[in-house]
Amino acid sequence: MKNNLIFLIALFNIVFGFSQNPIFTHMYTADPAPHVWPEDDRLWVYTTRDEPGSNNHYGMTDYHAFSTTDMVNWTDYGRVLHLENVDWAESHAWAMDAVYYRGQYYLVYCMKEAGIGLFRTGIARSDVPQGPFTDLGYVKGVEFGQDPAVFIDDDGTPYLYWGHDRKCFAAELNEDLMSIKPETYVDLTAQLTHVFEAPWIHKYKEKYYLTYPGLTPRRWPQKMFYAVADQPLGPYEFKDCFIDDFEGQSGTNHGGTVTYKGKDMMFYHSAWLSGGLSETRSVMADYLNYDKKGNIIPIVPSKKGLGLAKRTRTTIHLEAENGFAAGGSLYNVFVDTWIKGYSGKGYVTNFDNPYDHVSMLAQVAKPSKFRFKVRYASPEGESNHDVLINSHKYSEFVFPQSETFREIDFGIVELKAGDNLVRIFRSDWKPSAGELAVDYIKLEQVFEDEN
């Protein structure tokens, strides 16, 4: 009992003692896929989400996208794909990857096919990196396609990797990404000592590095291993473990590497945010270093992490026009583009009748306080609208006349653990002189020591 208490105190200090690990502290996230896209100065991380209070991974249903320019201040763009947006799937929104290919952004994910129960590797597309993504179907030729990762080689050739239950496979993808080339299919299992699932490929000094979680043997929790090859499909030479057991780790581990602003980094996950609960995980990041021979120097997870600030901060940024695709809704309102200067693909307007509304979904791990901001325009005059967060109605919100889009700060609001619907609607009791146009809302993390 005493040891458990010491461990929980240590975890409390890790989470709340001004640390940069975990990276995201407002939500339970796992399976990070980090990327830098062409002509974009941001680092992007795509994650799965664990449901607060869950004691299993079977209830995972959606994915999120995050970006940063400094590794300290992050933007969470909300839900970018959900199980309910995928007609062919029934459950298990497990690990994913993302890829920029021929001018489009793709989320490459896995879910179980309805009526069959086998994992498929799904493909969803967006013309912006933050989504939301529209499902295109699943990759043909891939059986039990769990934990997919895509690697685009320097010559533009796309490769798919996937793995599950002590197996790992790879193949070249066709140009539409919707099927593999059967003649390129390889079983890499025998080459990857201790492999269990979740392969990831990166290139360093003309060598291909395949990193993966494994068991030694069948001993949980998972460690992170790697192997190296001269070609993307191998053969691979097993090297070593580079993330060993560490205090507060999850039963699983999963992650990817990225080079950003000249620094190599490894993203993975732990159970630090939840106090050691393996089913509610949190994304971590540490620098990735190599010795003179190209071997990965082992990573020892620490609360310092990247060491760029005392802690990270996340702002939830929700575009009003995304509607159902992002977990919200548009009721008797529509998306327009007439007022210039909007972000995203437009803004929501036409709040003509009582209870016409736009709602947006914000997801958090624990009851938390956030600073609530709305970017809006109201060219014709002052607009009077109400805001409902879950079942709590905040006081009437007044949007002063503004011919252009501007942000207005409405102070501190409280969110509950899990799903929070933020609804902006036309009041039924007071007329509004202006026609409100809602561009987006922001929910900025507020820490207890800042109140």
C-alpha positions as CSV (number, residue, x, y, z in Angstrom):
1,M,0.0,0.0,0.0
2,K,2.8,2.3,0.9
3,N,4.6,1.7,-2.4
4,N,1.4,2.4,-4.3
5,L,1.0,5.7,-2.5
6,I,4.5,6.7,-3.3
7,F,3.9,5.8,-6.9
8,L,0.7,7.9,-7.1
9,I,2.5,10.9,-5.5
10,A,5.3,10.6,-8.1
11,L,2.8,10.5,-10.9
12,F,1.0,13.6,-9.5
13,N,4.3,15.4,-9.5
14,I,5.0,14.3,-13.1
15,V,1.6,15.5,-14.3
16,F,1.2,18.7,-12.3
17,G,4.8,19.6,-11.4
18,F,5.5,21.8,-14.4
19,S,6.6,19.2,-16.9
20,Q,6.7,18.8,-20.6
21,N,5.7,15.2,-20.5
22,P,3.0,14.2,-21.1
23,I,2.6,16.5,-24.1
24,F,-1.2,16.8,-24.0
25,T,-2.7,17.1,-20.6
26,H,-6.3,18.1,-21.4
27,M,-7.2,14.7,-23.0
28,Y,-6.3,11.1,-23.0
29,T,-4.3,10.4,-26.2
30,A,-2.3,7.5,-27.6
31,D,-0.6,6.0,-30.7
32,P,0.9,9.3,-31.9
33,A,1.8,9.7,-35.5
34,P,4.1,12.9,-35.9
35,H,4.6,14.5,-39.3
36,V,5.9,17.7,-41.0
37,W,4.0,18.5,-44.2
38,P,5.5,20.3,-47.3
39,E,5.3,24.1,-47.2
40,D,4.0,24.0,-43.7
41,D,6.0,25.3,-40.7
42,R,4.0,23.3,-38.2
43,L,4.6,19.9,-36.6
44,W,1.5,17.8,-36.8
45,V,0.6,14.9,-34.5
46,Y,-2.4,12.6,-35.1
47,T,-3.6,10.5,-32.2
48,T,-6.2,8.0,-31.0
49,R,-8.3,9.0,-28.0
50,D,-9.0,7.0,-24.8
51,E,-12.4,7.5,-23.1
52,P,-12.2,8.8,-19.5
53,G,-13.1,6.1,-17.0
54,S,-12.6,3.3,-19.5
55,N,-11.1,0.0,-18.4
56,N,-10.5,-1.3,-22.0
57,H,-9.5,-0.3,-25.4
58,Y,-12.5,-1.6,-27.2
59,G,-14.5,1.6,-26.8
60,M,-12.1,3.7,-28.8
61,T,-14.1,5.6,-31.4
62,D,-12.3,8.6,-32.8
63,Y,-9.1,10.4,-33.9
64,H,-7.6,13.9,-33.2
65,A,-5.1,16.2,-35.0
66,F,-2.7,18.5,-33.2
67,S,-0.3,21.1,-34.4
68,T,2.5,23.3,-33.0
69,T,5.2,25.7,-34.1
70,D,7.2,25.7,-30.9
71,M,6.6,22.2,-29.2
72,V,5.1,24.1,-26.2
73,N,1.8,25.7,-27.4
74,W,-0.4,23.2,-29.2
75,T,-3.7,23.3,-31.1
76,D,-6.2,20.5,-30.8
77,Y,-8.5,20.6,-33.9
78,G,-11.1,18.4,-32.3
79,R,-12.4,15.1,-33.7
80,V,-11.2,14.5,-37.3
81,L,-12.8,11.1,-37.9
82,H,-15.2,9.0,-35.9
83,L,-16.5,5.5,-36.1
84,E,-20.0,6.8,-37.1
85,N,-18.4,8.5,-40.2
86,V,-17.2,5.0,-41.5
87,D,-20.1,3.0,-43.0
88,W,-18.1,-0.3,-43.3
89,A,-16.9,-0.4,-39.7
90,E,-18.4,-1.5,-36.4
91,S,-15.8,-0.9,-33.7
92,H,-12.2,-0.5,-32.6
93,A,-10.8,2.8,-33.8
94,W,-7.3,1.8,-33.0
95,A,-3.9,3.1,-34.2
96,M,-3.5,5.2,-37.3
97,D,-1.0,7.2,-39.4
98,A,-1.3,10.2,-41.7
99,V,0.3,10.9,-45.0
100,Y,0.5,13.8,-47.5
101,Y,0.3,12.4,-51.1
102,R,-0.2,14.1,-54.4
103,G,-1.7,17.2,-52.9
104,Q,-4.1,15.6,-50.4
105,Y,-3.9,14.6,-46.8
106,Y,-4.9,11.0,-45.8
107,L,-5.7,9.4,-42.5
108,V,-4.7,5.7,-42.7
109,Y,-6.4,4.0,-39.8
110,C,-7.8,0.7,-38.6
111,M,-11.3,-0.4,-37.5
112,K,-13.1,-3.7,-37.4
113,E,-15.4,-4.5,-40.4
114,A,-19.1,-4.8,-39.6
115,G,-20.4,-8.3,-39.5
116,I,-16.9,-9.9,-39.9
117,G,-14.9,-8.6,-36.9
118,L,-11.6,-8.4,-38.8
119,F,-9.4,-5.3,-38.7
120,R,-9.3,-3.4,-41.9
121,T,-6.9,-0.6,-42.9
122,G,-9.1,2.3,-43.7
123,I,-8.3,5.4,-45.9
124,A,-9.9,8.8,-45.3
125,R,-9.0,12.0,-47.2
126,S,-9.0,15.8,-46.5
127,D,-7.7,18.8,-48.5
128,V,-6.4,20.3,-45.2
129,P,-4.2,18.7,-42.6
130,Q,-6.5,19.3,-39.7
131,G,-9.4,17.5,-41.3
132,P,-12.1,16.5,-40.8
133,F,-11.4,13.4,-43.0
134,T,-13.9,11.7,-45.3
135,D,-13.7,7.9,-45.5
136,L,-12.9,6.3,-48.9
137,G,-13.1,2.6,-47.9
138,Y,-10.4,0.1,-46.9
139,V,-7.2,-1.1,-48.5
140,K,-7.7,-4.2,-50.6
141,G,-5.2,-7.1,-50.2
142,V,-4.6,-6.4,-46.5
143,E,-5.9,-9.1,-44.2
144,F,-6.3,-8.1,-40.5
145,G,-4.8,-4.7,-41.2
146,Q,-4.2,-3.5,-37.6
147,D,-1.9,-0.6,-36.7
148,P,-1.1,0.7,-40.2
149,A,1.8,3.1,-41.0
150,V,2.6,4.6,-44.4
151,F,6.0,5.6,-45.6
152,I,6.6,7.6,-48.8
153,D,10.1,7.1,-50.0
154,D,12.3,9.8,-51.6
155,D,11.2,8.6,-55.1
156,G,7.5,9.1,-54.2
157,T,6.7,5.3,-53.8
158,P,4.2,4.7,-51.0
159,Y,4.6,1.7,-48.7
160,L,2.2,0.3,-46.2
161,Y,3.2,-1.5,-42.9
162,W,0.9,-3.2,-40.5
163,G,1.2,-5.6,-37.6
164,H,-0.7,-7.5,-34.9
165,D,-0.3,-10.2,-32.3
166,R,3.4,-10.9,-32.9
167,K,3.3,-10.4,-36.7
168,C,4.4,-7.7,-39.1
169,F,3.8,-7.2,-42.8
170,A,4.6,-4.7,-45.5
171,A,3.8,-4.0,-49.2
172,E,4.0,-1.3,-51.8
173,L,0.8,0.5,-52.3
174,N,-0.8,1.3,-55.6
175,E,-1.0,5.0,-56.7
176,D,-4.6,5.4,-55.4
177,L,-3.5,4.0,-51.9
178,M,-6.6,1.8,-52.0
179,S,-4.8,-1.5,-52.6
180,I,-1.4,-3.1,-52.3
181,K,0.7,-4.6,-55.1
182,P,0.4,-8.3,-54.2
183,E,3.8,-9.2,-55.7
184,T,5.5,-6.8,-53.2
185,Y,3.9,-8.3,-50.1
186,V,6.5,-9.4,-47.5
187,D,6.2,-11.0,-44.0
188,L,8.7,-9.3,-41.8
189,T,7.9,-11.2,-38.7
190,A,11.0,-13.4,-38.5
191,Q,13.3,-10.5,-39.0
192,L,11.9,-8.5,-36.1
193,T,12.8,-10.0,-32.8
194,H,10.1,-9.7,-30.1
195,V,7.7,-7.9,-32.6
196,F,4.1,-7.6,-31.5
197,E,2.4,-4.8,-33.5
198,A,2.5,-1.2,-34.6
199,P,5.4,-0.8,-37.1
200,W,6.8,2.6,-38.0
201,I,9.3,3.5,-40.7
202,H,11.7,6.4,-40.9
203,K,14.9,7.1,-42.8
204,Y,18.3,8.2,-41.4
205,K,21.4,8.5,-43.4
206,E,20.1,6.3,-46.3
207,K,19.1,3.5,-43.9
208,Y,15.5,2.5,-43.2
209,Y,14.6,2.2,-39.5
210,L,11.6,0.1,-38.5
211,T,10.6,0.7,-34.9
212,Y,7.9,-1.3,-33.1
213,P,6.6,-2.4,-29.7
214,G,7.4,-5.9,-28.6
215,L,7.2,-8.4,-25.8
216,T,10.1,-10.4,-24.4
217,P,8.5,-13.0,-24.8
218,R,4.8,-12.5,-24.0
219,R,5.8,-10.4,-21.0
220,W,3.8,-7.2,-20.6
221,P,4.3,-4.3,-20.8
222,Q,5.6,-3.6,-24.2
223,K,9.1,-2.3,-24.9
224,M,10.2,-0.4,-28.0
225,F,12.6,-2.1,-30.4
226,Y,14.1,-1.3,-33.8
227,A,15.7,-2.9,-36.9
228,V,17.5,-1.5,-39.9
229,A,17.5,-2.2,-43.6
230,D,19.0,-0.9,-46.9
231,Q,15.5,-1.1,-48.7
232,P,12.1,-0.2,-47.4
233,L,10.8,-3.8,-47.6
234,G,13.9,-5.3,-46.1
235,P,15.5,-7.6,-45.3
236,Y,15.8,-6.0,-41.8
237,E,18.6,-6.6,-39.3
238,F,17.4,-6.5,-35.7
239,K,19.3,-4.0,-33.5
240,D,18.0,-3.5,-30.0
241,C,15.5,-2.1,-27.5
242,F,15.5,1.7,-27.3
243,I,12.7,2.3,-24.8
244,D,12.8,-0.2,-22.0
245,D,10.4,-0.5,-19.0
246,F,9.8,2.8,-17.2
247,E,7.7,3.8,-14.2
248,G,4.2,4.7,-15.1
249,Q,4.2,3.1,-18.5
250,S,1.1,1.8,-20.2
251,G,0.7,-1.9,-21.0
252,T,1.1,-1.0,-24.6
253,N,3.5,1.4,-26.3
254,H,3.2,2.9,-29.8
255,G,4.8,5.8,-31.5
256,G,6.7,7.4,-34.4
257,T,9.6,9.6,-35.2
258,V,9.9,13.0,-36.8
259,T,12.5,15.6,-37.6
260,Y,11.4,19.1,-36.9
261,K,13.5,22.3,-37.0
262,G,16.6,20.2,-37.2
263,K,15.8,18.0,-34.1
264,D,14.9,14.3,-34.2
265,M,12.1,13.3,-31.8
266,M,10.3,10.2,-30.8
267,F,6.6,10.3,-29.9
268,Y,5.1,7.5,-27.9
269,H,2.6,7.0,-25.0
270,S,2.5,6.3,-21.3
271,A,-0.1,6.2,-18.5
272,W,1.2,9.2,-16.6
273,L,-1.8,11.5,-17.0
274,S,-4.3,8.9,-15.6
275,G,-2.1,7.9,-12.7
276,G,-1.0,4.6,-14.1
277,L,-4.2,3.3,-15.8
278,S,-3.1,1.5,-18.9
279,E,-6.4,2.1,-20.7
280,T,-6.3,5.9,-20.4
281,R,-3.0,6.9,-22.0
282,S,-1.1,10.1,-22.7
283,V,1.3,11.1,-25.5
284,M,5.0,11.7,-24.7
285,A,7.9,13.1,-26.6
286,D,11.7,12.9,-26.2
287,Y,14.7,13.6,-28.4
288,L,15.9,10.8,-30.6
289,N,19.7,10.5,-30.9
290,Y,22.1,8.2,-32.7
291,D,25.7,7.2,-32.0
292,K,28.4,7.3,-34.6
293,K,27.4,3.9,-36.0
294,G,23.8,5.0,-36.5
295,N,22.5,3.0,-33.5
296,I,19.6,4.6,-31.6
297,I,20.7,5.8,-28.2
298,P,18.1,4.5,-25.6
299,I,15.5,6.9,-24.4
300,V,14.8,7.2,-20.7
301,P,11.3,8.8,-20.3
302,S,11.3,11.8,-18.0
303,K,8.9,14.5,-17.0
304,K,11.3,17.1,-18.5
305,G,10.8,15.6,-22.0
306,L,11.9,18.0,-24.7
307,G,12.8,20.5,-22.0
308,L,11.6,23.6,-23.9
309,A,9.3,25.0,-21.2
310,K,7.9,24.3,-17.7
311,R,4.8,22.8,-19.4
312,T,2.9,22.5,-22.5
313,R,-0.5,24.2,-23.2
314,T,-3.2,23.2,-25.6
315,T,-5.9,25.3,-27.1
316,I,-9.0,23.5,-28.5
317,H,-9.8,25.1,-31.9
318,L,-13.2,24.1,-33.3
319,E,-14.3,25.3,-36.8
320,A,-18.1,26.0,-36.8
321,E,-18.6,24.8,-40.3
322,N,-17.4,21.3,-39.7
323,G,-20.7,20.2,-38.2
324,F,-21.5,16.5,-38.0
325,A,-18.1,15.4,-39.4
326,A,-16.4,16.8,-36.2
327,G,-19.1,15.7,-33.7
328,G,-21.3,18.8,-33.8
329,S,-24.3,19.9,-35.7
330,L,-25.9,22.7,-37.7
331,Y,-29.6,23.3,-37.0
332,N,-31.5,25.7,-39.4
333,V,-28.2,27.5,-40.1
334,F,-25.9,27.2,-43.1
335,V,-22.2,27.7,-44.1
336,D,-21.4,30.9,-46.1
337,T,-18.3,32.6,-47.4
338,W,-19.6,36.1,-48.3
339,I,-17.8,37.9,-45.4
340,K,-14.1,37.6,-46.2
341,G,-11.4,36.8,-43.7
342,Y,-12.8,33.6,-42.2
343,S,-10.6,30.7,-41.3
344,G,-11.2,27.1,-42.5
345,K,-13.8,26.7,-45.3
346,G,-16.4,29.2,-44.2
347,Y,-18.5,30.4,-41.3
348,V,-21.9,29.6,-39.9
349,T,-24.8,32.1,-40.2
350,N,-28.5,32.6,-40.7
351,F,-29.6,32.4,-37.0
352,D,-33.1,33.6,-38.0
353,N,-35.4,31.7,-35.7
354,P,-35.4,30.8,-32.0
355,Y,-33.1,27.9,-31.2
356,D,-31.4,27.9,-34.6
357,H,-27.9,26.9,-33.6
358,V,-24.4,25.6,-34.3
359,S,-22.8,23.1,-31.9
360,M,-19.2,21.9,-31.6
361,L,-17.7,19.0,-29.7
362,A,-14.9,19.5,-27.2
363,Q,-13.4,16.4,-25.6
364,V,-11.4,16.4,-22.3
365,A,-10.0,13.9,-19.9
366,K,-11.0,15.5,-16.6
367,P,-13.3,18.3,-15.3
368,S,-11.4,21.3,-16.4
369,K,-11.5,25.1,-16.8
370,F,-11.0,26.8,-20.1
371,R,-11.0,30.3,-21.4
372,F,-13.8,30.6,-24.0
373,K,-13.3,32.7,-27.1
374,V,-15.4,33.1,-30.2
375,R,-14.3,34.5,-33.6
376,Y,-17.3,36.1,-35.2
377,A,-18.6,39.0,-37.3
378,S,-21.9,40.9,-37.0
379,P,-21.9,43.6,-39.7
380,E,-25.4,45.0,-39.3
381,G,-25.3,45.6,-35.5
382,E,-25.0,44.0,-32.1
383,S,-26.1,40.4,-31.8
384,N,-27.6,38.7,-28.8
385,H,-27.2,35.0,-28.5
386,D,-26.9,32.3,-25.8
387,V,-24.3,29.7,-25.2
388,L,-25.1,26.2,-23.8
389,I,-22.3,23.9,-22.7
390,N,-23.8,20.5,-22.1
391,S,-26.8,21.3,-19.9
392,H,-25.4,24.4,-18.4
393,K,-26.6,27.7,-19.9
394,Y,-24.1,30.5,-19.5
395,S,-25.3,34.1,-19.3
396,E,-26.4,35.9,-22.4
397,F,-23.6,36.6,-24.8
398,V,-23.5,39.9,-26.5
399,F,-21.6,40.2,-29.8
400,P,-20.8,43.8,-30.6
401,Q,-21.2,45.1,-34.1
402,S,-18.2,44.1,-36.2
403,E,-18.0,44.3,-40.0
404,T,-14.9,42.0,-40.0
405,F,-14.1,38.8,-38.1
406,R,-12.7,39.4,-34.6
407,E,-12.2,37.3,-31.5
408,I,-14.1,38.0,-28.3
409,D,-13.2,36.7,-24.9
410,F,-16.1,35.5,-22.8
411,G,-14.1,34.4,-19.8
412,I,-13.8,31.0,-18.0
413,V,-16.1,28.1,-18.6
414,E,-16.1,24.6,-17.1
415,L,-16.0,21.3,-19.1
416,K,-16.8,17.9,-17.8
417,A,-14.8,14.7,-18.5
418,G,-15.5,13.2,-21.9
419,D,-17.7,14.9,-24.5
420,N,-18.8,18.5,-24.2
421,L,-21.2,20.1,-26.7
422,V,-20.8,23.8,-27.0
423,R,-23.9,25.3,-28.6
424,I,-24.4,28.9,-29.8
425,F,-28.0,29.6,-30.5
426,R,-30.5,32.4,-31.1
427,S,-32.4,33.3,-27.9
428,D,-36.2,33.0,-28.1
429,W,-36.9,36.0,-25.9
430,K,-34.8,38.9,-27.1
431,P,-34.5,40.3,-30.7
432,S,-31.1,40.6,-32.3
433,A,-30.2,43.6,-34.5
434,G,-27.3,41.9,-36.2
435,E,-26.9,38.7,-38.3
436,L,-24.3,36.7,-36.4
437,A,-21.6,34.9,-38.3
438,V,-19.6,32.3,-36.3
439,D,-16.2,31.4,-37.6
440,Y,-14.7,29.2,-34.8
441,I,-14.5,28.8,-31.0
442,K,-11.4,28.5,-28.9
443,L,-11.1,26.8,-25.5
444,E,-7.7,27.7,-24.0
445,Q,-6.3,25.5,-21.2
446,V,-6.4,27.2,-17.7
447,F,-4.2,25.7,-15.0
448,E,-5.1,25.8,-11.3
449,D,-2.1,27.9,-10.3
450,E,-3.2,30.6,-12.9
451,N,-6.7,31.1,-11.4
